Amino acid sequence: MPPSAASPACTTVFFDGSCPLCRREISVYQRATPLAPVAWVDVSASDTAALGGRPCADLMARFHVQTGDGVMLSGAAAFIALWSLFPGWRWLAKFGALPGMGAVLEVMYRLFLRVRPRLQRLFRS
């Protein structure tokens, strides 16, 4: 569902559907039942309107989540927000919310971004 059709309380997840690794991970979340509505936007296949006017390159470079109240999060903070929406993942959101853990997870996410192109090649094979 595009963000324009989503209710104001809906969380919007922007993901890179052209990345096989990202698609696999997002499909795990999409099969789960969230505690609140979630709109899924494949940035690689969306027009500017579906991206809320945000540059596609920015949304492709990092994982983004827009909360129901309109706050745009990226990287580890976006994952923590996403995890908090799913009962089976809330423990990880609580872990990420511990003092200092958000920063540690962000460092890990940035390291992942460096190896992501190589991992994508593996998952395409």
C-alpha positions as CSV (number, residue, x, y, z in Angstrom):
1,M,0.0,0.0,0.0
2,P,1.5,3.4,-0.9
3,P,2.1,5.9,1.9
4,S,-0.6,8.3,0.3
5,A,-3.2,5.6,0.9
6,A,-2.0,4.7,4.4
7,S,-3.6,6.0,7.5
8,P,-1.8,8.7,9.4
9,A,-0.9,6.1,12.1
10,C,0.6,3.8,9.5
11,T,4.3,3.1,9.5
12,T,5.9,3.1,6.1
13,V,8.9,0.9,5.3
14,F,11.1,2.0,2.3
15,F,13.2,-0.9,1.1
16,D,15.4,-1.8,-1.9
17,G,13.4,-4.4,-3.8
18,S,16.2,-4.7,-6.4
19,C,18.5,-6.2,-3.7
20,P,17.9,-10.0,-3.3
21,L,19.2,-9.9,0.3
22,C,16.8,-7.0,1.2
23,R,13.9,-8.7,-0.5
24,R,14.4,-11.9,1.5
25,E,14.6,-10.0,4.8
26,I,11.5,-7.8,4.0
27,S,9.5,-10.9,3.1
28,V,10.2,-12.3,6.6
29,Y,8.6,-9.1,8.1
30,Q,5.7,-9.1,5.5
31,R,4.7,-12.7,6.5
32,A,4.5,-11.6,10.2
33,T,1.5,-9.9,11.7
34,P,2.4,-6.4,12.9
35,L,0.8,-4.7,15.9
36,A,0.0,-1.6,13.8
37,P,-0.5,-1.1,10.0
38,V,2.6,-1.1,7.9
39,A,2.9,0.2,4.3
40,W,5.7,-1.4,2.2
41,V,7.3,0.7,-0.5
42,D,9.8,-0.9,-2.9
43,V,12.0,2.1,-3.6
44,S,13.5,0.5,-6.7
45,A,10.0,0.2,-8.3
46,S,8.3,3.3,-7.0
47,D,7.7,6.7,-8.6
48,T,8.4,10.0,-6.8
49,A,4.9,10.3,-5.5
50,A,5.1,7.0,-3.7
51,L,8.4,8.1,-2.2
52,G,6.9,11.2,-0.6
53,G,9.1,13.4,-2.8
54,R,12.3,12.0,-1.3
55,P,15.2,11.3,-3.6
56,C,15.3,7.7,-4.7
57,A,19.1,7.6,-4.3
58,D,18.8,8.6,-0.6
59,L,16.2,5.9,0.1
60,M,18.2,3.3,-1.8
61,A,21.4,4.0,0.1
62,R,20.1,3.1,3.5
63,F,17.1,1.4,5.0
64,H,14.3,3.9,6.0
65,V,11.2,3.8,8.1
66,Q,8.7,6.6,8.5
67,T,6.8,6.3,11.7
68,G,3.1,6.9,12.0
69,D,3.7,10.4,13.3
70,G,5.8,11.3,10.3
71,V,9.4,10.9,11.7
72,M,11.8,9.5,9.1
73,L,14.4,7.1,10.5
74,S,17.2,5.4,8.8
75,G,19.8,2.7,9.4
76,A,19.7,1.0,12.8
77,A,17.1,3.4,14.2
78,A,14.8,2.3,11.3
79,F,15.3,-1.3,12.1
80,I,14.6,-0.8,15.8
81,A,11.3,1.0,14.9
82,L,10.4,-1.8,12.5
83,W,11.2,-4.6,15.1
84,S,9.0,-2.8,17.7
85,L,6.0,-3.5,15.4
86,F,6.2,-7.3,15.5
87,P,5.6,-9.4,18.6
88,G,8.4,-11.9,17.7
89,W,10.9,-9.1,17.1
90,R,10.0,-6.7,20.0
91,W,12.7,-8.2,22.2
92,L,15.3,-7.0,19.6
93,A,13.8,-3.5,19.6
94,K,14.0,-3.4,23.4
95,F,17.6,-4.6,23.2
96,G,18.4,-1.9,20.6
97,A,16.8,0.7,22.8
98,L,19.2,0.0,25.7
99,P,21.6,2.9,26.4
100,G,24.4,2.8,23.8
101,M,23.0,-0.1,21.8
102,G,21.5,2.1,19.1
103,A,25.0,3.4,18.4
104,V,26.5,-0.1,18.4
105,L,23.8,-1.3,16.0
106,E,24.4,1.7,13.7
107,V,28.2,0.9,13.5
108,M,27.3,-2.7,12.7
109,Y,24.8,-1.5,10.0
110,R,27.4,0.8,8.4
111,L,29.8,-2.2,8.3
112,F,27.1,-4.2,6.7
113,L,26.6,-1.5,4.0
114,R,30.2,-1.9,3.1
115,V,29.9,-5.6,2.4
116,R,26.3,-5.4,1.0
117,P,27.4,-5.3,-2.7
118,R,29.4,-8.5,-2.3
119,L,26.6,-10.2,-0.4
120,Q,24.1,-9.2,-3.1
121,R,26.3,-10.9,-5.7
122,L,26.2,-14.1,-3.6
123,F,22.4,-14.0,-3.2
124,R,21.9,-13.4,-6.9
125,S,23.9,-16.5,-7.8
